[in-house]
């Protein structure tokens, strides 16, 4: 470290775009500082992935019990209050755990709000902290509707912290959060309506599979209002009224605004220092450098084509670690990054999509109806299909699945896609049997 700086690397934000790489970087002897005004660990551990999957666990169990009805007796009722408390039992200790890992390698955790002063200086509540390199890893926050009555809506964190489940919930939006929380709230007994601006939900996923999930949710009582142009929200005695499409209305006890997420680029000094950004986030080059020397970005705050997911942020954080440690000067080369929506059943994907393959003669697809597989019949799966995409060498280049265990199936296929395994190499993979991996690789 140059003697004139406080740190070799100073991170603004403490989420996965920071701590996964900052910890091993500090372990190399570099002096590292992390600025955080909120909970250590950022969105994913505190108000995202970890919380969501905990709330979903009893939903998955209830679906399994439903499928095995007759084999097992008695239904499952989800206790919302206990489920929400269990979520806090799981996640509340994570900030201290992550902070402990950072402190164990002598990372300075600087509590406060960080703003850029120049390409080597960040101000934390007015106090300067200097570094040879600065990494912006401020993530995203929930987008909020800009309509009259928007103050009557709530965000995803507020949903996960509900002490009592409202009777009638309206969710505005059609992305991950909307569909996952509609699934959870419906399974817990709420009357759920999903309103979406367009004519479909989960637009980035294969629509024939999305339609299966929507049809299943409809059969469970979830109401979908497509092409809904929400114009205003008004408070009434026992809730609120949502006006849409000029003259239509729907009432709700509680409203979730799930209209997307917005990069945290405001109020951190980007304009003052000259860091370029767009409405999609901070602009970076193939080394994750911003337009200003010595300032980098990592995680969901980046304007990028790759999915804004925790695994992407971890990969970027580790990439920067190797750059700062002097291990590599190579540009970032993203691997195959999978995505999953945790509905019941799940939809997961990686690589080339069926839609991309259908428009390109260089690729071919195969489709499998998963309930035909004996192992899926063990739990009586009713909804399950996948599409596998191959190139002209018959190497797997993409996979999309809807099923109860889609995330595990897609994880199983990742090595085949990332390393372009041929038939002989695939034959060297001996999986545990019986397992999802055995059945999934057996389809190749």
N, C-alpha and C positions, 0 to 999 in steps of 0.2 A: 504494500500500500504506500502510495506517495504520502510523505509525512504531512503535507498540507491538508489532507482530508481526514474527516472523522472515521470514514468507512471505505472499504473497497467497493461494497455494493450496499445500496440503501433501497429497500422496497417500500412502496406506498401501497398498503393493503396487505392482509395476512392470510388470504385464502389459498386454495390449492395452486393458484398461479404463482404463489410465493413459497410456502413452507416446504413443499415437496422437494424443491431444489435448493432453497436457502439452507436447510439443515445439512445436507452433504457438502454444500459449498463451504459452510463455516467449519466443517470437519477437516477441510483441506488446509485450514489455517488462515483463511481470509476473514477479515473483520466485516461483520454483517450487521445491519440494523434493519428493523421492521417497524414501520409506522402504522398504527391502527387506532381508529377512533371508536370502533364498535367491538363486537365480540371477536376474539382471536379465532381464526379458521374460516372466516367469511361465511358466505351463503350456504354452501353444501352441508357442512356438519351441523350448522345451527338452525337453518330455516329452509333447507332444501332436501337433498338426497336422503340423508340419514333419517330425518324426521318423517319424510314421506313414506319410505319403505317400512318404517316401524308401524305407522298407521295402517298400511296396506296388509300387514301380516295376517290379521284376523280375517280380512276380506278373502285372501287366498285360501285360508283354511275353510272358510264357510263355503266357498265354491267347491272345494274338494269334497266336503261332507255332502253337499248337494248332489254332486255327480255320483257318489257312492251310496246314495239313499237306497235303503233296502239291504245293502251290505252292512251299513252301520245304521243305527236307529237314533232318532232325535236330531232336531235342528240346532243351529248355532245362532244365538242372538249376540250382536256386538254391543258391548257396554261402552258407549262413547267416552264417558268420563274416565273409566279405567284405561281405555286405549290411549287417550290423550295423556294421562298421567304416566303410562308406560313409556310413551314417546319421550317425555321429559326425563324419565329414569335413564333412558338410553343416551340422550344427547347432552344433558346439562353438564356433564363432566368433561365434554370434549374440548372446550376452550382451554381449560386448565391443563389438560393432557397435552394438547398441541403446544401450548406455551412452555410446558415443562420440557418437551423435546427440544424446543429452540434454545431455552436457557441452558440445557445440558451441554450444548456446544458453544456457549458463550455468545449467542445472538442477543443483541440489545433490543428489547421490545419497548418501543417509545409510544406511550399512550397519548393520543391527541389527533387532531385533524391536520393532515399534511397537504401543503400546496407548494408548487414549484416556484422557485425564485429565479434560478438560472439552471444551466445544464449540469451543474455540480452541487446545487443547493436546494434543499427543501425546507420550508418553514413549518414548524410544528407549534401551532398556537403562538406564532410569532417568533419562536426560537429557531435559529438556523442550525441545520444538520447538513454536513457536507459529505460528498462521496465521489469517488472516481467514476462510478456508474450508478445510475438511478433506474429502477424498474417500476413502472406504473402497473399495478395489479389490483385495480379498484373494482373490477367486476361490473355487475349490472344491478338495477333495481326494477321493481314492478312498474310497468307503464300504467298510467291512469287516464281514463276517459276525460275528455275536456268538454263536458256538457253540463247544463244546469242540474244541480243535485248530485254532482259527482262525489261530494263529501259523504253521501249515504252509502257509498260502496266500500268494500274492504279488499285487502290484498291476501296473497297466499299465506303469509306468515300469520295473519290474523285468523285465517281459517284453521291452521294447524294448532292455534292456541285457544280455540273455542272451548270454554269450560262446559257448555251445554250445546247440543246439536240443535240448531233451529229446525222448526217443522217444515218450512217451505223455503228452499234455497234456489236462487236464480244465479247462474254462472254466465257471464258475458265473455265470449271468446271461444276459440275452437282449437287451441294448441294442446301441448303436453299437460299443462297445469289444469286446464279446463276438464279434459277427459279423465285424468287421474283422480282429481278431486270429486268429479261427478260420480265415478265408480265407488269411491270410498264413502261419500255421503249417502248415496243410494243404498249401499249395502248395510249402512248403519241405521237406516230407517227414515231418512229425510225424503221429502217430495222434491225432486230435482228437475229443474228446467235449464237446458243449455241454449243460449242465444248466440248465433254466430253471424257475422257481417256477410259472409259469403254463402255458397251453396254446399259447402262440405267442411269437415273438420280434419285435423292432422294432415294438412295439405302436402307435407313433405314425405308422407308414407304412402305405400302402395294402396290405392283406393279400394280395390276389391277386398283387401284384408280389413281396411278401416270400416268398410260397409258391414262386414260381419260383426265387428265389435259394436258398431252403432245399433245394428238390428238386435243384438243381444241386450244392450242397455235399454232399448225401447221396450223389449219384452219384459223387462224388470221394472218398468214404470217411468224411466227417464224420458222427459219430453224434450224434443229438439225443435227449435224455431230457427230455420235457415233464412238467409237473406233479410235479417232483421237490422234495420237502420235505427238504432236507439237514439232518441232525440233529447230526452230529459228523464229525471227521476224525481218524484215528489214524495215527501213524507206523509204518511197517513197514521191513524191512531195506533195500529198494531203492526206497522212495518213500512213498506214503501210501494209506490206504483211506478212501473217502468213504462214509458211511452215509446212506441216504435212504429215505423212505417206510417207516419202521419196520424192515423186515428185509432191505432190498436194499443191496448194496455194489458199488462200482466202484473199481478201483485206478488210481493215476496216478504218474508220475514227477515231475510238476510241476503245481501247481494255480494257476489265475488266478482271483482274486476280481474279477469284473466286474459286481458287483451295484449299480452306480450311483456317483454322486458327491454329496458333501455340502458345503454352503456353509461357508466358513471364517469362522464367527461366534464361535467360542469363544476366550477368552483375549485378546481385543483391547479389553476395557473397555466393551462395549456396555451391559451391565447397569449398570455404575457411572455411566455418563453418561446412560442412559435412552433409548438408541436401540432402537426396537422391531424385533423380528425374529421369524421363524417357522422351522420346520424346513426351509422352502424358501429362506430367506435373509432379507436385510434389507428391511424394508418402506419403500417410497419413494412420494412423490406424483408428479404428472405433470411435475414439474421435477427429478426424481431427488433430491429433498430427503428426508432421513430425518425422524423425529419430533423431532429436536433441531436447533434453528436453527444454520445455518452448517456442518452436517455432511451430506454427500451420499454417494451410493453409485453405483458403476459396474461393469458386467461381470457375471460369473456369480454373484457374491455376492448379487445382488438377487433378491428374491421377485417373479417376474414371469411373465406368460403367454407372452411372446416366447421363442423358443428360446434356450437358453444356449449360444451359439456365438460364435466369434471375431468374425464380422461384426457381431453385435449389440453386443458390447463396444466395438468400434471406433466404431460409430455413437453409442453413449452417451458415449464419451469425447470425441468431436468435438462432440456437443451441449453438454456441460458446458464445453468450451473456449469456445464462442460465448457462453454465459451469463456466464462469468467475465471474458471480454474485453469484455463490454458490447455485443456485437453484436445480441443478441436477448434478449427476456424471454418468448418464447413457450413454452408447454408442449411437451414432447417429442411428436412425432408419428412413430411408427415407420413405416418403409416396408415393402414386401413383403420378408420375410426368407426366403431359401431354406434348405433343409436337404438334406444328402446323407449317405448311408452308403457308405463306400468299400469295399464288397464288389466282387466281380467276377462278374457285372456290377454297376454302381452302381444305387442307387435314389435319386432326387432329387425334390424337390417344392417348390412355392411356392404361396401363396395358398389358395383354396378347394380342399378335397380332394374326390375323387369321392364319398366317403361323405357329406360335408356336402351336396353337390349332389343326391344321390339322395333326400334327405329334404326337398327344397325345390323347389317347382314354379317358383320364379323363376329357376332355373338349368337349363341343359342341358349335356350332355356329348357329346363325340365321342371315339372310341377309334381309335388307329392301331397296326397291327401293323408294327413298324419293319423287320423283315427283308424286307418287301415292297418297301421303298424301294431303288432301285438303288445309292445311295451306301453304304448299310449292307451291301450285297452285296459291295462292294469288299473288305471285311475279313471277309466271311462271318459276320456276326453271326447267332447262332442265337436268342438271347433278347433280346427288345426290344419293348416296348409303351409307349404313353403314353395318358393320359386328359387331355383339355383341357376346362376348365370355362368356360362363357360365361354372362353375365347376359342380361337381356331385350333389351338394346341390342346384343347379340352382341359385346360387349367381353370380351376374355379376362380372367378373374379368378382362374384357378388352373390349375396344370399339375403332373402327376406322371408320372415316367418311370422305367422300368427298362431299362437298356441299358449297353453298354460306355462310352458317352460321355454319360451322362445329365446329369452336372454341367454340361457345355458346352451341352447343349440347353436346360436350365432357365435358365442364365445368359443365353442368347440371348433368351428370352421375358420376362425381367424388365422391360425397358422397356415392353413392351406392357401388362403387368399394372400396374406402378406408375403409369404415366402415362395408363392407360385409352385407349390408341390406338385410333382407329376404322379402318375399312377403307382410307380414303383416306390416312391417316397411315402405316399399315403399308405401303402401296404406295410410299411415299417412301423406304423402307429398301432400299437396293441392297447386297446382301451379296456377299462374295467367293464365287466359284463355281469348282469344287465345294467345298463345306464343310458341316459340320453345321448352321451357321446358315442356310444357304440351304434345306436340306431341312426344318429345323424351322419356319422362318417360312412356308415354302411350304404347311404343313399348316393355317395359319390361314385 
